[in-house]
Amino acid sequence: MYLSLWPGRPYPLGANWDGKGTNFALFLEHATKVELCLFDQKGQETRLELKEVTNFTWHGYVPAIGPGQRYGFRVHGLFAPQKGHRFNPNKLLDDPKVLRLRRQQLRNFMTTLMLSQGVPMLVMGDEMGRSQRGNNNPYCQDNEVSWLDWDLQEENEALLDFTRQLIDLRRRHPVFRRRKWFQGRAIHGSGVHDILWFNPDGGEMTEEQWNVGFTKAIAIFLNGEEIASPGPRGERIIDESFLLFFNAHYEMLEFHIPERLQDWKWLTIIDTTKPRFVQRGKRYINDKPVQVEARSLVVLQRIGRVSHDDDD
């Protein structure tokens, strides 16, 4: 297919459609050449060299290209892993914005799995981004689909560390690995159910809302004081309590801490927009809203009761 290429703009980064065409902008400090690759419905590739560079941002504008267009980049430059450079024009590079979202979704799925009840089922390599190219049953594939590329460990070091942190969090907190079903009520007299489900506005989920097909957000409270099963010596198990906020919507949503839980202070420990656990998490008290970015998950840990000395 024949396509023309105009200089375009260096910002915003990524692919941005203006109704007439699409501007492509990619920040690469050490690249020597960048080719924009466009694919038709048959998968045939057309390459357009981006010759405009502004402050290390390679950019170009393609008229008549809009949403749904498949594209990628081939980036030329030094291949020197020891210096942190892995340029290889033989590999198709996805848009960095898309890659960031994919990594965020990996953290979403890993967090959802590791903080769920029951036995987490991980396929070898999941912890470092091995996808098997979308094939979940490659037992008969003796090729790159089923082989384990150990270079993935270096490329996805942050995901590997994030998974280690999740495993450690699960190991330290029995509230994430109960041995019996939730009962949906207070068991040991804390006055709060062992599990509660909320809307973003802090109200409890109703029966009707459970059957709504377009719901994209939910909050879950796990009560560490209401674990029914005793420990190995028959002792009562008491753990910390957690709030989990899930936002599958394409825009940021504000979640409100439920009224019955506002007597406690809450600390952010996980935000899946971040590559690793939050080190100095934001604290929440009373009805202060929690902003949860698009397609992300936030976990709060209860750290104590609100006192008169606490500031809003």
C-alpha positions in Angstrom: 0.0 0.0 0.0 1.2 3.5 -0.8 1.3 5.9 2.2 2.7 9.4 2.5 4.6 10.6 5.5 4.6 14.2 6.8 7.0 15.6 9.5 4.4 15.5 12.3 4.9 16.7 15.9 7.1 15.4 18.7 4.3 15.5 21.3 2.3 13.9 22.6 4.1 10.6 22.6 2.5 7.5 21.0 0.0 7.3 18.2 -2.6 10.1 18.3 -5.4 10.4 15.8 -6.8 13.9 14.9 -9.7 12.8 12.7 -7.8 13.1 9.5 -4.6 11.1 10.2 -2.3 9.9 12.9 0.8 11.4 14.5 3.4 9.0 15.7 6.1 10.0 18.2 8.6 7.8 19.9 11.3 8.8 22.4 14.6 7.0 21.9 17.8 8.6 23.0 20.3 6.3 21.5 18.7 5.1 18.3 20.3 5.8 14.9 17.3 5.1 12.7 13.6 4.4 13.3 11.1 2.8 10.9 7.3 3.0 11.3 5.8 -0.3 10.2 2.2 -0.4 9.1 0.3 -3.6 8.3 -2.7 -4.2 6.1 -5.4 -6.8 6.7 -3.3 -9.5 5.1 -0.3 -8.8 7.4 1.8 -7.2 4.6 4.2 -4.7 6.1 4.9 -1.2 4.8 7.9 0.7 6.3 8.2 4.4 6.6 11.4 5.9 7.9 10.9 8.6 10.5 13.5 11.3 9.6 12.3 14.0 11.9 13.9 14.0 15.4 13.3 16.6 18.1 15.0 16.3 21.4 15.5 12.5 20.9 11.8 12.1 19.9 11.3 10.5 16.4 8.1 11.6 14.8 6.0 11.6 11.7 2.4 12.1 10.5 0.5 9.7 8.2 -2.7 11.0 6.6 -5.8 8.8 6.4 -4.5 6.4 9.1 -6.8 6.0 12.1 -8.0 3.8 14.9 -7.7 0.0 14.2 -4.5 0.4 12.2 -1.9 -2.2 13.2 1.6 -0.7 13.6 5.0 -1.1 15.2 8.5 0.2 15.0 11.9 -1.2 13.9 14.6 0.6 15.7 18.3 0.6 14.6 21.2 1.2 16.9 23.9 -0.4 19.0 23.4 -3.9 20.3 25.4 -4.0 23.5 23.5 -5.6 26.4 26.4 -4.9 28.8 25.7 -1.2 28.3 22.0 -1.5 28.4 21.5 -1.2 24.6 19.5 -3.9 22.8 18.6 -2.4 19.5 17.6 -5.0 16.9 15.7 -3.9 13.8 14.7 -7.5 13.1 12.4 -7.4 16.1 9.2 -5.4 15.9 8.8 -2.9 18.7 5.4 -2.0 20.0 4.4 1.5 21.0 5.9 2.2 24.5 2.5 3.4 25.7 1.0 0.0 24.7 4.0 -1.8 26.4 3.4 0.1 29.6 -0.2 -0.8 29.6 0.7 -4.5 29.0 3.1 -4.5 31.9 0.5 -2.9 34.1 -2.0 -5.5 33.0 0.5 -8.2 33.9 0.8 -6.7 37.4 -3.1 -6.6 37.6 -3.4 -10.3 36.8 -0.6 -11.3 39.0 -1.9 -9.3 42.0 -5.5 -10.7 41.4 -4.1 -14.2 41.4 -1.7 -14.0 44.3 -4.2 -12.3 46.6 -7.1 -14.7 45.8 -8.1 -17.5 48.1 -7.0 -21.1 47.2 -3.8 -22.2 45.5 -2.3 -19.8 43.0 -1.6 -21.6 39.7 1.4 -20.1 37.9 2.9 -21.5 34.7 6.7 -21.5 34.8 7.8 -18.1 33.3 4.6 -16.2 34.1 6.6 -14.4 36.8 8.8 -12.9 34.1 6.4 -12.2 31.3 6.5 -15.4 29.3 3.3 -15.4 27.2 3.7 -18.6 25.1 2.3 -16.3 22.4 -1.2 -16.7 23.8 -1.2 -20.5 23.6 -2.3 -21.9 27.0 -1.8 -25.6 26.0 1.4 -25.9 24.0 2.4 -29.4 25.1 3.0 -30.5 21.5 4.9 -27.4 20.5 8.6 -28.1 20.4 9.5 -24.6 19.3 9.7 -21.0 20.6 6.1 -21.1 21.7 6.9 -23.6 24.5 10.6 -22.9 25.0 11.7 -20.7 28.0 13.7 -17.6 26.9 15.8 -16.9 29.9 16.5 -13.4 28.5 13.0 -12.5 29.6 14.2 -12.5 33.2 16.5 -9.5 32.5 14.0 -7.7 30.3 11.2 -8.1 32.9 13.3 -7.8 36.1 10.7 -5.4 37.6 7.9 -7.9 37.1 10.0 -10.7 38.6 10.6 -8.5 41.7 7.0 -7.5 41.9 6.0 -11.2 41.8 8.5 -11.9 44.6 6.9 -9.2 46.7 3.4 -10.5 46.1 4.5 -14.0 47.2 6.1 -12.6 50.3 2.9 -10.6 51.1 0.8 -13.7 50.7 3.1 -15.8 52.9 3.0 -13.2 55.7 -0.8 -12.7 55.7 -3.1 -15.6 56.3 -6.1 -13.4 55.4 -5.1 -14.1 51.7 -5.0 -17.9 52.2 -7.9 -18.9 54.3 -8.5 -22.7 54.7 -12.3 -22.4 54.8 -15.0 -20.5 52.8 -16.0 -17.0 53.8 -19.2 -16.9 55.8 -20.3 -13.4 54.9 -20.7 -12.4 58.6 -18.8 -11.5 61.7 -17.4 -14.7 63.3 -15.3 -13.5 66.3 -17.2 -10.4 67.3 -15.3 -7.7 65.4 -18.7 -6.3 64.3 -17.6 -6.4 60.6 -18.1 -9.3 58.2 -15.2 -11.5 57.2 -15.6 -10.2 53.6 -17.5 -7.3 52.1 -18.1 -6.1 48.6 -18.5 -2.4 47.8 -19.2 0.0 44.9 -16.7 2.9 44.2 -19.0 5.2 46.2 -18.5 3.1 49.3 -22.0 1.5 49.3 -22.4 -2.2 49.5 -23.0 -4.2 46.3 -26.7 -5.1 45.9 -28.0 -8.3 44.4 -29.1 -6.4 41.3 -25.6 -4.9 40.8 -24.1 -8.3 40.8 -26.0 -9.1 37.7 -25.1 -5.9 35.8 -22.9 -6.9 32.8 -21.1 -3.6 32.4 -19.7 -3.2 35.9 -16.0 -2.3 35.6 -15.1 -1.4 39.2 -15.4 -3.1 42.6 -13.9 -2.8 46.1 -13.3 -5.8 48.5 -12.7 -5.7 52.2 -10.8 -8.7 53.7 -11.1 -8.7 57.5 -8.1 -10.2 59.2 -9.9 -10.4 62.6 -12.5 -12.8 61.2 -10.5 -15.8 60.1 -12.5 -18.9 61.1 -9.8 -21.6 60.9 -7.5 -21.9 63.9 -3.7 -22.2 63.7 -1.7 -25.5 63.8 -2.0 -25.5 67.6 -5.6 -24.6 67.8 -4.9 -20.9 68.4 -7.0 -18.1 67.0 -5.4 -16.5 63.9 -5.6 -12.7 63.8 -4.1 -10.8 60.8 -4.1 -7.3 59.3 -7.1 -6.2 57.2 -7.0 -5.0 53.6 -9.1 -3.0 51.1 -8.7 -3.9 47.4 -9.9 -1.5 44.7 -10.3 -2.8 41.2 -10.8 -0.4 38.2 -11.2 -2.1 34.8 -12.6 1.1 33.3 -10.6 3.1 30.7 -10.6 6.2 32.9 -9.5 7.1 36.5 -12.2 6.4 39.1 -12.4 7.7 42.7 -13.2 5.1 45.4 -14.5 6.0 48.8 -13.6 4.1 51.9 -16.9 2.7 53.2 -18.4 4.5 56.2 -18.1 1.6 58.6 -14.4 1.4 57.9 -13.6 5.1 58.2 -12.6 4.8 61.9 -9.4 3.2 60.7 -6.3 4.5 59.0 -5.3 3.0 55.7 -1.9 2.8 53.9 -1.3 2.2 50.2 1.0 -0.8 49.7 0.2 -1.8 46.1 -0.6 0.4 43.1 -0.3 -1.5 39.8 0.5 1.6 37.9 3.9 1.3 39.7 6.5 -1.3 38.6 7.1 -2.4 42.2 5.4 -2.2 45.6 4.8 1.3 47.0 7.6 2.2 49.4 6.1 5.3 51.0 2.4 4.8 50.5 -0.2 7.4 50.7 -2.4 7.4 53.9 -6.1 7.7 54.0 -8.5 8.5 56.8 -12.2 9.3 57.1 -13.9 9.8 53.7 -10.8 10.9 51.8 -11.3 9.5 48.2 -8.8 7.1 46.7 -7.9 7.7 43.1 -7.5 4.5 41.1 -6.1 5.0 37.6 -7.5 3.4 34.5 -7.1 -0.4 34.3 -5.3 -0.6 37.6 -5.6 -2.1 41.1 -4.8 -0.5 44.5 -4.4 -2.3 47.8 -4.7 -0.6 51.2 -3.6 -2.0 54.5 -5.3 -1.1 57.8 -2.7 0.4 60.1 -4.6 1.6 63.2 -7.5 3.6 64.4 -8.1 7.2 63.6 -7.3 9.5 66.6 -8.1 13.1 67.3 -4.5 14.0 66.4 -4.8 12.7 62.8 -5.2 15.4 60.2 -7.7 15.2 57.3 
